[in-house]
Amino acid sequence: MGFDAWWMLVAFAWLCFGKLQALWTGAAPVEKDRQVAMASWALSVVVYLGSVGVTVATDVPRLGVTDAVRDAAGFDGASSGLWEAEPWRALAGAVMYFVIMALSRPLFALWQSKGKE
């Protein structure tokens, strides 16, 4: 609400619904399901922290984000936060995080299915 963007509330509700739907439609989880969920969560934490660290510590290309784009997004470039002053770093971190997590999903599904055969 602070950003005057209603879509964030819809996205949050969608994410919550997805978690609840998994509870309603699936069978009771077995130990393998718990292991996969814990490993997936742990990987997401490591990948998030890694993507933040990489985008802060390395030189990240602007990725087409000009000063005009930054200003249009409401960032003035004079703030104390690195990602606000250089939002292409946040964009690169988000891309890195979501690509790695998307590529990990088939591997987790394969691991989970091997325990159910």
Phi, psi and omega in degrees: 000330179295336179262004184054044182231100182292337184296334179295323178293320178295317179297319178296317178297321179298315179298318178296318178299319179299320178292318180292323179298322178298327178287322185283326189262344185261166175283172178299136182292143175262177183300323179297320178299319179294319179297317180296317180297317180294319179294320179296317179296315180298318178297319181296324178293313181297316181293321178298308180298322178295318180292324175295313181298318180295317183287340177273323188269343184247167176277116183255131178294158185292341176056033178084001180274103179273173176297327178295320178295316179301314181294322179294333178281354177097006177263135184267350179082350181257003182286168185279343182277135181296318182289335176282322179287327180228077187295344177295336176293317178296320178298315179296319178296319179295317179298315180300313181299309185289328177293313180297317180293322178294321179290336180281336184301313178298326178293319177294320178296319178296315179299317181292322182288333179294333179280351184252005182276000000 
